[in-house]
């Protein structure tokens, strides 16, 4: 006779069988899901065909950047989960425009700015040149928009006509450089900020020791921002045919003009001449269909986006060419070590530079630099790598993007030739060191630190102790020494006396035109101008190839990217950040906090420029 198990035992075995069955089902689903992904990856996917009378739609998403941040897998998952892109590569936009200018299937271009979050003035000037080349083909360019901030408006102004939604607006209020200041708040928390710096204009860390901007910082900021603002106004005046005085008056008298238009932003923009027509979206689609061709559904115009167009026209770039120039993109904050795109890792960028240097197929290298600076040691590591390439006989030309200041400018000093956009933010030749301590903060909580060491300074470099007076002397001396090294580098690279460099250094920021006037850069021009300059240096003709040296992928990234992105839509991912943390104010606060604390109790010595424009 079989012994009957007790109720608790039967319940346990029932639970275990259910758990085991669930485990097998999940493992089988994962297994078959991977098979499905592999099947989709192996299926050939034909690129989208571009029919006659197609409209190229230039629709930048998020921020326009030189290089995507993060890994390709991050972007793949983002695309697969139907999240809007947060970045658009500048070179993709320019390449698509240039190809479309020569493509008989593309009969017009539409610029849609509604998804654009941010773009620098230097990037806008690159796009302006590309759109001008497109217009020379005789094809029309129309911009459609709902809400136009001043960055979006400059991009829209590149078009022959701007069509604004009747409920839309144009908002141009000028450039500014505002930051949060933390001194009083840090004092209330009894945090001691130990700052060591050289150069009265080196204002990057002022927010941690002041409650307002210093007079020196205001003077310097107004000078370079004023220069950029003048470039902006002159550009709009030229593109829209509005006299500069009238444009200035419209911005200054904004409130009066809006009241005169009875609070109607769109009407005011039309009366001032900022836009050409007030057109609702359905009407705009119908008009564009008449100008080009209707889509298959008959409710819009036949269109192709930049990404799909680049895929379908990839063969257009495979024509026989003589010679090649490698482009290495360095974008973001400069940090020591290996870092993914979006940060300039000293090891990462050095590796890419060496890869380009050892390849005999590349006649020259152009470093596309877009960085506010960062760690001084990491900047020097990269500069030495560039210098080593030159010693090996390789030509290296630097092309500055929206910003190449402080540590970014330091890196440029290793090259044969330096090009800046008229709107590049550069200079900021200065150094600072910063180390916060929290002894008094912890003391308020009843937490105290004490102990012994074998020397007077042993164990004194701690966040929970006040900074020792001897350490303060050491750090100030070190910062002054690095600043002196920076000055000497600039003096040697630019053929200037130390006194001449001192006069334009001291942490002061310049725009590209101002930098050229002071001998800090060789030429003012676009990335294409820098490429042509590199080609001339090595005797290449106009038919040279341009090859971008991309960061190497890990084995996992290569595997995932080999799979079809469409299959990843089976995964339902939610954004990991709350809405609060995504707000610009919180992002700025968190960014400053990360900079203050990032070296985990070690002194941060940096050549960094907090020189953003809004």
Secondary structure as GFF3:
##gff-version 3
##sequence-region A 1 614
A	DSSP	alpha_helix	7	42	.	.	.	ID=ss1
A	DSSP	beta_strand	54	58	.	.	.	ID=ss2
A	DSSP	beta_strand	62	65	.	.	.	ID=ss3
A	DSSP	alpha_helix	72	80	.	.	.	ID=ss4
A	DSSP	beta_strand	87	89	.	.	.	ID=ss5
A	DSSP	alpha_helix	90	102	.	.	.	ID=ss6
A	DSSP	beta_strand	106	112	.	.	.	ID=ss7
A	DSSP	beta_strand	116	118	.	.	.	ID=ss8
A	DSSP	alpha_helix	121	135	.	.	.	ID=ss9
A	DSSP	beta_strand	140	148	.	.	.	ID=ss10
A	DSSP	alpha_helix	150	157	.	.	.	ID=ss11
A	DSSP	beta_strand	161	170	.	.	.	ID=ss12
A	DSSP	alpha_helix	183	188	.	.	.	ID=ss13
A	DSSP	beta_strand	192	198	.	.	.	ID=ss14
A	DSSP	three_ten_helix	206	208	.	.	.	ID=ss15
A	DSSP	alpha_helix	215	240	.	.	.	ID=ss16
A	DSSP	alpha_helix	244	252	.	.	.	ID=ss17
A	DSSP	alpha_helix	254	260	.	.	.	ID=ss18
A	DSSP	alpha_helix	265	272	.	.	.	ID=ss19
A	DSSP	beta_strand	277	278	.	.	.	ID=ss20
A	DSSP	alpha_helix	281	291	.	.	.	ID=ss21
A	DSSP	beta_strand	303	305	.	.	.	ID=ss22
A	DSSP	alpha_helix	306	312	.	.	.	ID=ss23
A	DSSP	three_ten_helix	314	317	.	.	.	ID=ss24
A	DSSP	beta_strand	324	335	.	.	.	ID=ss25
A	DSSP	beta_strand	342	345	.	.	.	ID=ss26
A	DSSP	alpha_helix	346	358	.	.	.	ID=ss27
A	DSSP	beta_strand	364	371	.	.	.	ID=ss28
A	DSSP	beta_strand	373	375	.	.	.	ID=ss29
A	DSSP	alpha_helix	376	391	.	.	.	ID=ss30
A	DSSP	beta_strand	395	405	.	.	.	ID=ss31
A	DSSP	alpha_helix	407	412	.	.	.	ID=ss32
A	DSSP	beta_strand	417	420	.	.	.	ID=ss33
A	DSSP	beta_strand	425	427	.	.	.	ID=ss34
A	DSSP	beta_strand	431	437	.	.	.	ID=ss35
A	DSSP	alpha_helix	439	444	.	.	.	ID=ss36
A	DSSP	alpha_helix	469	494	.	.	.	ID=ss37
A	DSSP	alpha_helix	498	504	.	.	.	ID=ss38
A	DSSP	beta_strand	509	511	.	.	.	ID=ss39
A	DSSP	alpha_helix	512	517	.	.	.	ID=ss40
A	DSSP	beta_strand	523	524	.	.	.	ID=ss41
A	DSSP	alpha_helix	527	537	.	.	.	ID=ss42
A	DSSP	beta_strand	545	548	.	.	.	ID=ss43
A	DSSP	alpha_helix	555	562	.	.	.	ID=ss44
A	DSSP	three_ten_helix	565	570	.	.	.	ID=ss45
A	DSSP	alpha_helix	579	582	.	.	.	ID=ss46
A	DSSP	alpha_helix	584	597	.	.	.	ID=ss47
A	DSSP	beta_strand	604	608	.	.	.	ID=ss48
###
